[in-house]
Amino acid sequence: MTFRSVNPASGETLAEFPAHTPAEIDAKLARASLAADAWRRTPVDERAGMVAQLGALLDAEKERLGRMMTLEMGKPIRAAVEEAAKCATACRYYAVHGPEFVADRIVEDPDHRSFVAYHPIGVVLAVMPWNFPFWQAIRFMAPAFVAGNVGVLKHASNVPQCALELESLVKRAGAPDGVFQTLLIASDAVAGVLSDRRVRAATLTGSEGAGSSVATVAGTHIKKTVLELGGSDPFIVMPSADLDRAIETAVRARTMNNGQSCIAAKRFIVHDAVYDTFLARFTDGMKGLKVGDPMDPATQLGPLATAKQAEVLEAQVAKSVALGARLLCGGARTKAGTAWFPATVLVDIPEHTPAFDDEMFGPVGCVFRARDAGDAIRLANAPRFGLGASAWTRDTAEQERFAREIDSGMVFVNDMVVSDPRFPFGGTKSSGYGRELADVGMREFTNIKTVRIRTAGAGNQGHTE
């Protein structure tokens, strides 16, 4: 198998890379296993220092890395450079705070010296998608490295240059051999890697199907997994909302990264009192986006990552319209066989259509009308996903209600859903389980160990299980 790096804007093949052979995979896992034994014994401050240096490289080279992302998967260049800078921020965050997150937690315990320790578990397999080719990997890598784990990366097949560049950056940051390696393997080789006894756990960001496959293999071998899967995030707008801000943010939230984000707002649930105004201005905003070369800093909407992704999205829209949804703009590729898909708005969407039930991974805004807050929550919770949600209201009672009754891993009020290293990131229902980022994400891949040391002269009292 050969991995091809293709510019989605032009269809040009940029580079080709041969897949790693079984012997090469085995050698890489052997190096990872050896590195894990030494890395866990490396003082945590030294591990944090390596991650700090990784952040410095990402910051210093963000323009170059941004160009690489844009050429390989099509995101607008400004967003790509911002992604590299965000990766640097996460590295700095974990370099500073990571050591305290995995420090022993003292437990008051008469007649004992007791504490909870957070020990690394070893080699973790990361299966990552193409839509944020650096950020998705770094948000696993930075906390994992400081915690004392090592990583092997199976990246999406269409971003091999980004995958190999991540390995190079970690080496340049001073990591010992084997602490982080990229595996150029097909999806059907993941099960073999995860089944290997040298691999202790896996984290995956991707589709429901991919998550289910990885979870099945991991479950068979009793291995920990963290899954961040799809999302169909609601964006609720109530009468008291700052409508100007809500509409401007709605367009941005739907089309960031060319609409290819798990936490992009996808379903706009608008109260009847402001529905007509919102819909007219939101549709105008979608139509008014500057479409063009993703290497142009002025471009707001570029191509999807692959022609296949555009084909899937086009079919979802067509089926939804055939089942009764109404198309206000866009809806089909601007040129057949390419990755270019226009900003699209759908309304009057029936249940049991792709636009109602599924994730639309591209710049398609689905607008729904809600009678009241309760109806908005019903619509928000209707799909099988539960990743993020955004609600716009100045009413404090509504704010509290949305925060508590929307069934998702994250709720943002009067703001766009974003990932931030300070806060746990993840979902519920079919959006996956486990968390990335913050302190809880860092501890996902640690052995949380209880230690009780009875002190001299202590009595024999104790509690049984």
Salt bridges, closest charged atoms under 4 A:
GLU16 OE2 - ARG4 NE 3.77
ASP26 OD1 - ARG198 NH2 2.68
ASP37 OD1 - ARG41 NH1 2.77
ASP59 OD1 - LYS62 NZ 3.86
ASP59 OD2 - ARG92 NH1 3.46
GLU61 OE1 - ARG64 NH2 2.56
GLU61 OE2 - ARG172 NH2 2.39
GLU83 OE1 - LYS75 NZ 2.45
GLU100 OE1 - HIS97 ND1 3.61
ASP109 OD1 - HIS112 ND1 3.74
ASP109 OD2 - ARG452 NE 2.81
GLU165 OE2 - ARG64 NH2 2.72
GLU167 OE2 - LYS171 NZ 3.13
ASP196 OD2 - ARG198 NH2 2.90
GLU208 OE2 - ARG384 NH2 2.96
GLU228 OE1 - ARG139 NH2 2.87
ASP242 OD2 - ARG394 NH2 3.78
ASP244 OD1 - ARG281 NH2 2.70
GLU248 OE2 - ARG252 NE 3.13
ASP272 OD1 - ARG369 NH1 2.67
ASP276 OD1 - ARG369 NH2 3.76
GLU314 OE1 - ARG333 NH2 3.19
ASP348 OD2 - ARG326 NE 2.92
GLU351 OE1 - HIS352 NE2 3.95
ASP358 OD1 - ARG384 NH1 3.10
GLU359 OE2 - LYS266 NZ 3.35
ASP375 OD1 - ARG371 NH2 3.50
ASP375 OD1 - ARG378 NH2 2.89
GLU400 OE2 - ARG404 NE 2.50
GLU405 OE1 - ARG401 NE 3.34
ASP420 OD2 - ARG422 NH2 2.81
GLU436 OE1 - ARG139 NH2 2.98
ASP439 OD2 - ARG443 NH1 3.56
GLU444 OE1 - LYS224 NZ 2.82
